[in-house]
Amino acid sequence: MTTFSFTSSGVRCAATHFVGAAGAPVVVLAHGLAGTQDSGLAPFAEAFAAAGLHAVTFDYRGFGASDGDQRQVVSLTDQIADLNAAVDAAKRLPGVDPARIVLWGISLGGGHVVSVAAQRTDVVAVISAVPLVDGLAAARLATKHHSAGQLLASTGRGMASAVRRKAGRGPTMIPVVAHPGETGAFTIPGAYEDYYAIAGPTWRNEIAADVVMELGGRAPAKAAAELSVPWLVQVADFDRSAPLHAAMKAAFSGRAEVRHYPGDHFDLFPGKAFHEPAVQHALHFLKRHLGLADVVVPAVEVAGV
C-alpha cells in the first residue's frame, strides 16, 4: 500500500494504491456522502488487492486529506471530475493494465461510477453498492422516515446555505449524521452509530447544508442505459437511505446483474453481516467477466444471500 496524489481541476487530491499483480486491472473506488478513504474503504480495496487486482481509493476535494478551499462542501460536478481524474491517475500507476479499469462505488459513489463509466471508453466493468441513483426518489423516501418539520428545517437550512455561498460567504454547516429528531444529513435510527463505526481519523461530522439542493437534481440512473460494460448492482432490501426501487429500475435499464442483501444501507460496510458476501460477489463478478483465472475468491457462507 502506497500513498500518492493527483490533480483534479488544479486541486491536489490524496489517494492510496493497494498493489496487485503485475499487469492486472485496477479498481478505482468512489465513496459516498462525506466519505473519506480512511472511513470503510480500505477493507474493500485490501480484498481486491489480496485477490491480485490493483485498487485505488481517494478523497474528493475538500474532504479528508485532499486540498480544496471549500471544506466539507459537496459538489456533484466536482466529485465526478475528481473520479475521472482518479481514473486517469490510476492508469499511470506501476503494474496496472491501463486498458482494464473497473469502477466501484458505494452509496452516492455508486451513482457516480455509472455517470463516469457512461462517459469513458477505458472502463471494462462497474460495481455499484447500495447506490444512490435518483435524488428525487431519495427525497420521497426521506418523507417516510422524517417528520414534515424536520424536512422543512433541512430544506430551509439548505436554501440559506446556497444563498450564503452565492454571496461569497461560507456555507451553513450541519452534521453528516445525527440522532433521530436532531438536525443532520442522516438522522434515521442507527445511522449515527453506523457511520461512526467506520469513521477514520480524517473524517469530520459536518457538511454544507446545501447538499440537499445538490442531491435533489442527482439522477445518474438516466445514464444507466448508456452503459455497454458488465455492471453489478448490490442492493440492500431494507435500505432507508438509497431507494431500492430506483436502483432496481436503473439496473434493469443498464442490463445489470443484481445481488440482494436483507439489510439496510450501511450493512455492506466493514464490520457488518453482509460485507464479506458483498466482496465475494464482487470478485466472482469480475473473475467471470474479465476472464481473471488467477483471481482468488474467498469462500464465505451467509444465509439469505
Helices and strands as residue ranges (DSSP letters): E 2-8, E 11-18, E 24-30, H 42-50, E 54-58, H 76-91, E 96-106, H 108-117, E 123-129, H 135-145, H 148-166, E 173-174, H 191-198, E 207-208, H 211-216, G 220-226, E 231-236, H 244-253, E 257-261, G 265-268, H 275-290
